[in-house]
Amino acid sequence: MGEKLPGMATGGRLEVNQAAAPLKSVETVYLLAPRENLIFWLFNLLQGRSDELIVWLNYQSKPEQTVEVAHKGNRQFEKRLKDPKKPALAMLESARGLQVAAEDKPGSAVLSKVQAFLQRYPSQVIRLVVRPERPHLYLRLNLRVMQSITARELLEELRDLGI
């Protein structure tokens, strides 16, 4: 846990390497917008950045379907859609400025769980990825609008999201 946070970031990191089932490990990082320097703070706000929570989860069994979620214009999302080395993803109906793409896996419950999560937290999600590769779940949340849920509630929501 001795790693430094990137750049001028203020925040913290928590790692759990032996999590309770169905999780195997959990890592979270929270990054706070630079409030000490008004210019950097305003620059971040103008770019749409705010306080963030980043979560990486590994489940004891890998998810059977890949689902990707991002805001329109997200470069990582666009790059993933075009990657010929990974399973093809189909774009799906989405709401509130989010894009959703999923691997075609009939019978998988992963997509419906992700869609239910997005219904509850549409303005909080910046990026969400569920996939068979590690980390099984990657999530970036806007902490500024995430104040309606506790850390325990969030972890309970994410516990079964990818399985």
C-alpha positions as protocol buffer text, in pm:
chain_id: "A"
residue {
  index: 1
  type: MET
  ca { x: 0 y: 0 z: 0 }
}
residue {
  index: 2
  type: GLY
  ca { x: 300 y: 230 z: -10 }
}
residue {
  index: 3
  type: GLU
  ca { x: 239 y: 339 z: -371 }
}
residue {
  index: 4
  type: LYS
  ca { x: 197 y: 709 z: -436 }
}
residue {
  index: 5
  type: LEU
  ca { x: -113 y: 843 z: -603 }
}
residue {
  index: 6
  type: PRO
  ca { x: -75 y: 993 z: -952 }
}
residue {
  index: 7
  type: GLY
  ca { x: 31 y: 1353 z: -1011 }
}
residue {
  index: 8
  type: MET
  ca { x: -104 y: 1614 z: -772 }
}
residue {
  index: 9
  type: ALA
  ca { x: -382 y: 1382 z: -658 }
}
residue {
  index: 10
  type: THR
  ca { x: -502 y: 1380 z: -302 }
}
residue {
  index: 11
  type: GLY
  ca { x: -679 y: 1067 z: -189 }
}
residue {
  index: 12
  type: GLY
  ca { x: -625 y: 721 z: -55 }
}
residue {
  index: 13
  type: ARG
  ca { x: -610 y: 353 z: -140 }
}
residue {
  index: 14
  type: LEU
  ca { x: -757 y: 43 z: 24 }
}
residue {
  index: 15
  type: GLU
  ca { x: -670 y: -314 z: -71 }
}
residue {
  index: 16
  type: VAL
  ca { x: -837 y: -632 z: 52 }
}
residue {
  index: 17
  type: ASN
  ca { x: -652 y: -937 z: -78 }
}
residue {
  index: 18
  type: GLN
  ca { x: -867 y: -1204 z: 89 }
}
residue {
  index: 19
  type: ALA
  ca { x: -1224 y: -1085 z: 55 }
}
residue {
  index: 20
  type: ALA
  ca { x: -1535 y: -1279 z: 156 }
}
residue {
  index: 21
  type: ALA
  ca { x: -1703 y: -1493 z: -113 }
}
residue {
  index: 22
  type: PRO
  ca { x: -1804 y: -1439 z: -387 }
}
residue {
  index: 23
  type: LEU
  ca { x: -1522 y: -1183 z: -400 }
}
residue {
  index: 24
  type: LYS
  ca { x: -1157 y: -1275 z: -412 }
}
residue {
  index: 25
  type: SER
  ca { x: -999 y: -929 z: -385 }
}
residue {
  index: 26
  type: VAL
  ca { x: -1102 y: -563 z: -374 }
}
residue {
  index: 27
  type: GLU
  ca { x: -898 y: -251 z: -439 }
}
residue {
  index: 28
  type: THR
  ca { x: -1035 y: 100 z: -416 }
}
residue {
  index: 29
  type: VAL
  ca { x: -879 y: 439 z: -471 }
}
residue {
  index: 30
  type: TYR
  ca { x: -1045 y: 769 z: -404 }
}
residue {
  index: 31
  type: LEU
  ca { x: -911 y: 1078 z: -575 }
}
residue {
  index: 32
  type: LEU
  ca { x: -1006 y: 1426 z: -463 }
}
residue {
  index: 33
  type: ALA
  ca { x: -999 y: 1724 z: -699 }
}
residue {
  index: 34
  type: PRO
  ca { x: -708 y: 1959 z: -616 }
}
residue {
  index: 35
  type: ARG
  ca { x: -871 y: 2215 z: -391 }
}
residue {
  index: 36
  type: GLU
  ca { x: -547 y: 2372 z: -269 }
}
residue {
  index: 37
  type: ASN
  ca { x: -486 y: 2541 z: -603 }
}
residue {
  index: 38
  type: LEU
  ca { x: -786 y: 2731 z: -735 }
}
residue {
  index: 39
  type: ILE
  ca { x: -659 y: 2726 z: -1095 }
}
residue {
  index: 40
  type: PHE
  ca { x: -617 y: 2345 z: -1100 }
}
residue {
  index: 41
  type: TRP
  ca { x: -953 y: 2299 z: -929 }
}
residue {
  index: 42
  type: LEU
  ca { x: -1131 y: 2517 z: -1187 }
}
residue {
  index: 43
  type: PHE
  ca { x: -943 y: 2344 z: -1472 }
}
residue {
  index: 44
  type: ASN
  ca { x: -1061 y: 2004 z: -1343 }
}
residue {
  index: 45
  type: LEU
  ca { x: -1420 y: 2127 z: -1308 }
}
residue {
  index: 46
  type: LEU
  ca { x: -1418 y: 2267 z: -1662 }
}
residue {
  index: 47
  type: GLN
  ca { x: -1297 y: 1929 z: -1790 }
}
residue {
  index: 48
  type: GLY
  ca { x: -1586 y: 1761 z: -1608 }
}
residue {
  index: 49
  type: ARG
  ca { x: -1361 y: 1602 z: -1348 }
}
residue {
  index: 50
  type: SER
  ca { x: -1450 y: 1585 z: -984 }
}
residue {
  index: 51
  type: ASP
  ca { x: -1384 y: 1365 z: -683 }
}
residue {
  index: 52
  type: GLU
  ca { x: -1375 y: 1002 z: -797 }
}
residue {
  index: 53
  type: LEU
  ca { x: -1387 y: 654 z: -653 }
}
residue {
  index: 54
  type: ILE
  ca { x: -1218 y: 380 z: -855 }
}
residue {
  index: 55
  type: VAL
  ca { x: -1292 y: 17 z: -773 }
}
residue {
  index: 56
  type: TRP
  ca { x: -1125 y: -302 z: -900 }
}
residue {
  index: 57
  type: LEU
  ca { x: -1286 y: -633 z: -800 }
}
residue {
  index: 58
  type: ASN
  ca { x: -1189 y: -991 z: -866 }
}
residue {
  index: 59
  type: TYR
  ca { x: -1453 y: -1255 z: -816 }
}
residue {
  index: 60
  type: GLN
  ca { x: -1381 y: -1614 z: -714 }
}
residue {
  index: 61
  type: SER
  ca { x: -1532 y: -1725 z: -1046 }
}
residue {
  index: 62
  type: LYS
  ca { x: -1489 y: -1518 z: -1359 }
}
residue {
  index: 63
  type: PRO
  ca { x: -1786 y: -1340 z: -1520 }
}
residue {
  index: 64
  type: GLU
  ca { x: -1926 y: -1522 z: -1822 }
}
residue {
  index: 65
  type: GLN
  ca { x: -1998 y: -1206 z: -2023 }
}
residue {
  index: 66
  type: THR
  ca { x: -1819 y: -881 z: -2103 }
}
residue {
  index: 67
  type: VAL
  ca { x: -2018 y: -560 z: -2051 }
}
residue {
  index: 68
  type: GLU
  ca { x: -1870 y: -212 z: -2100 }
}
residue {
  index: 69
  type: VAL
  ca { x: -2028 y: 120 z: -1998 }
}
residue {
  index: 70
  type: ALA
  ca { x: -1897 y: 473 z: -2050 }
}
residue {
  index: 71
  type: HIS
  ca { x: -2005 y: 827 z: -2123 }
}
residue {
  index: 72
  type: LYS
  ca { x: -2026 y: 927 z: -2487 }
}
residue {
  index: 73
  type: GLY
  ca { x: -1685 y: 1022 z: -2624 }
}
residue {
  index: 74
  type: ASN
  ca { x: -1486 y: 799 z: -2386 }
}
residue {
  index: 75
  type: ARG
  ca { x: -1170 y: 699 z: -2576 }
}
residue {
  index: 76
  type: GLN
  ca { x: -1112 y: 375 z: -2385 }
}
residue {
  index: 77
  type: PHE
  ca { x: -1465 y: 261 z: -2466 }
}
residue {
  index: 78
  type: GLU
  ca { x: -1423 y: 345 z: -2836 }
}
residue {
  index: 79
  type: LYS
  ca { x: -1087 y: 168 z: -2847 }
}
residue {
  index: 80
  type: ARG
  ca { x: -1233 y: -145 z: -2682 }
}
residue {
  index: 81
  type: LEU
  ca { x: -1519 y: -162 z: -2935 }
}
residue {
  index: 82
  type: LYS
  ca { x: -1267 y: -170 z: -3221 }
}
residue {
  index: 83
  type: ASP
  ca { x: -1023 y: -420 z: -3064 }
}
residue {
  index: 84
  type: PRO
  ca { x: -1015 y: -728 z: -3294 }
}
residue {
  index: 85
  type: LYS
  ca { x: -826 y: -935 z: -3034 }
}
residue {
  index: 86
  type: LYS
  ca { x: -1116 y: -928 z: -2786 }
}
residue {
  index: 87
  type: PRO
  ca { x: -1472 y: -1065 z: -2807 }
}
residue {
  index: 88
  type: ALA
  ca { x: -1705 y: -851 z: -3019 }
}
residue {
  index: 89
  type: LEU
  ca { x: -1940 y: -619 z: -2831 }
}
residue {
  index: 90
  type: ALA
  ca { x: -2278 y: -498 z: -2956 }
}
residue {
  index: 91
  type: MET
  ca { x: -2405 y: -150 z: -2872 }
}
residue {
  index: 92
  type: LEU
  ca { x: -2728 y: -149 z: -2670 }
}
residue {
  index: 93
  type: GLU
  ca { x: -2996 y: 102 z: -2580 }
}
residue {
  index: 94
  type: SER
  ca { x: -2881 y: 333 z: -2302 }
}
residue {
  index: 95
  type: ALA
  ca { x: -2992 y: 641 z: -2117 }
}
residue {
  index: 96
  type: ARG
  ca { x: -2857 y: 958 z: -1959 }
}
residue {
  index: 97
  type: GLY
  ca { x: -2552 y: 997 z: -2178 }
}
residue {
  index: 98
  type: LEU
  ca { x: -2414 y: 650 z: -2110 }
}
residue {
  index: 99
  type: GLN
  ca { x: -2310 y: 403 z: -2378 }
}
residue {
  index: 100
  type: VAL
  ca { x: -2353 y: 32 z: -2311 }
}
residue {
  index: 101
  type: ALA
  ca { x: -2197 y: -250 z: -2511 }
}
residue {
  index: 102
  type: ALA
  ca { x: -2211 y: -622 z: -2434 }
}
residue {
  index: 103
  type: GLU
  ca { x: -2087 y: -954 z: -2559 }
}
residue {
  index: 104
  type: ASP
  ca { x: -2366 y: -1172 z: -2696 }
}
residue {
  index: 105
  type: LYS
  ca { x: -2403 y: -1447 z: -2433 }
}
residue {
  index: 106
  type: PRO
  ca { x: -2758 y: -1586 z: -2416 }
}
residue {
  index: 107
  type: GLY
  ca { x: -2855 y: -1696 z: -2067 }
}
residue {
  index: 108
  type: SER
  ca { x: -2603 y: -1472 z: -1890 }
}
residue {
  index: 109
  type: ALA
  ca { x: -2737 y: -1257 z: -1607 }
}
residue {
  index: 110
  type: VAL
  ca { x: -2443 y: -1013 z: -1608 }
}
residue {
  index: 111
  type: LEU
  ca { x: -2597 y: -764 z: -1854 }
}
residue {
  index: 112
  type: SER
  ca { x: -2928 y: -743 z: -1669 }
}
residue {
  index: 113
  type: LYS
  ca { x: -2745 y: -689 z: -1337 }
}
residue {
  index: 114
  type: VAL
  ca { x: -2535 y: -410 z: -1491 }
}
residue {
  index: 115
  type: GLN
  ca { x: -2845 y: -248 z: -1640 }
}
residue {
  index: 116
  type: ALA
  ca { x: -3021 y: -260 z: -1301 }
}
residue {
  index: 117
  type: PHE
  ca { x: -2714 y: -100 z: -1138 }
}
residue {
  index: 118
  type: LEU
  ca { x: -2717 y: 176 z: -1402 }
}
residue {
  index: 119
  type: GLN
  ca { x: -3089 y: 239 z: -1337 }
}
residue {
  index: 120
  type: ARG
  ca { x: -3007 y: 306 z: -970 }
}
residue {
  index: 121
  type: TYR
  ca { x: -2688 y: 510 z: -1025 }
}
residue {
  index: 122
  type: PRO
  ca { x: -2701 y: 666 z: -1375 }
}
residue {
  index: 123
  type: SER
  ca { x: -2536 y: 998 z: -1287 }
}
residue {
  index: 124
  type: GLN
  ca { x: -2268 y: 846 z: -1065 }
}
residue {
  index: 125
  type: VAL
  ca { x: -2111 y: 602 z: -1314 }
}
residue {
  index: 126
  type: ILE
  ca { x: -1821 y: 736 z: -1520 }
}
residue {
  index: 127
  type: ARG
  ca { x: -1698 y: 398 z: -1649 }
}
residue {
  index: 128
  type: LEU
  ca { x: -1794 y: 37 z: -1571 }
}
residue {
  index: 129
  type: VAL
  ca { x: -1641 y: -280 z: -1710 }
}
residue {
  index: 130
  type: VAL
  ca { x: -1731 y: -639 z: -1625 }
}
residue {
  index: 131
  type: ARG
  ca { x: -1518 y: -903 z: -1799 }
}
residue {
  index: 132
  type: PRO
  ca { x: -1370 y: -1252 z: -1764 }
}
residue {
  index: 133
  type: GLU
  ca { x: -1013 y: -1111 z: -1745 }
}
residue {
  index: 134
  type: ARG
  ca { x: -873 y: -961 z: -1426 }
}
residue {
  index: 135
  type: PRO
  ca { x: -976 y: -733 z: -1282 }
}
residue {
  index: 136
  type: HIS
  ca { x: -1322 y: -877 z: -1334 }
}
residue {
  index: 137
  type: LEU
  ca { x: -1489 y: -547 z: -1249 }
}
residue {
  index: 138
  type: TYR
  ca { x: -1355 y: -196 z: -1302 }
}
residue {
  index: 139
  type: LEU
  ca { x: -1568 y: 98 z: -1189 }
}
residue {
  index: 140
  type: ARG
  ca { x: -1516 y: 474 z: -1180 }
}
residue {
  index: 141
  type: LEU
  ca { x: -1776 y: 675 z: -988 }
}
residue {
  index: 142
  type: ASN
  ca { x: -1830 y: 1046 z: -939 }
}
residue {
  index: 143
  type: LEU
  ca { x: -1804 y: 1088 z: -562 }
}
residue {
  index: 144
  type: ARG
  ca { x: -1964 y: 1432 z: -569 }
}
residue {
  index: 145
  type: VAL
  ca { x: -2299 y: 1280 z: -663 }
}
residue {
  index: 146
  type: MET
  ca { x: -2241 y: 946 z: -487 }
}
residue {
  index: 147
  type: GLN
  ca { x: -2328 y: 1070 z: -139 }
}
residue {
  index: 148
  type: SER
  ca { x: -2661 y: 887 z: -132 }
}
residue {
  index: 149
  type: ILE
  ca { x: -2502 y: 544 z: -71 }
}
residue {
  index: 150
  type: THR
  ca { x: -2263 y: 413 z: 193 }
}
residue {
  index: 151
  type: ALA
  ca { x: -1946 y: 218 z: 116 }
}
residue {
  index: 152
  type: ARG
  ca { x: -2107 y: -97 z: 258 }
}
residue {
  index: 153
  type: GLU
  ca { x: -2415 y: -57 z: 35 }
}
residue {
  index: 154
  type: LEU
  ca { x: -2196 y: 0 z: -271 }
}
residue {
  index: 155
  type: LEU
  ca { x: -1988 y: -311 z: -201 }
}
residue {
  index: 156
  type: GLU
  ca { x: -2306 y: -516 z: -154 }
}
residue {
  index: 157
  type: GLU
  ca { x: -2432 y: -384 z: -491 }
}
residue {
  index: 158
  type: LEU
  ca { x: -2105 y: -480 z: -663 }
}
residue {
  index: 159
  type: ARG
  ca { x: -2060 y: -815 z: -488 }
}
residue {
  index: 160
  type: ASP
  ca { x: -2282 y: -1009 z: -729 }
}
residue {
  index: 161
  type: LEU
  ca { x: -2271 y: -776 z: -1030 }
}
residue {
  index: 162
  type: GLY
  ca { x: -2032 y: -988 z: -1236 }
}
residue {
  index: 163
  type: ILE
  ca { x: -2156 y: -1336 z: -1149 }
}
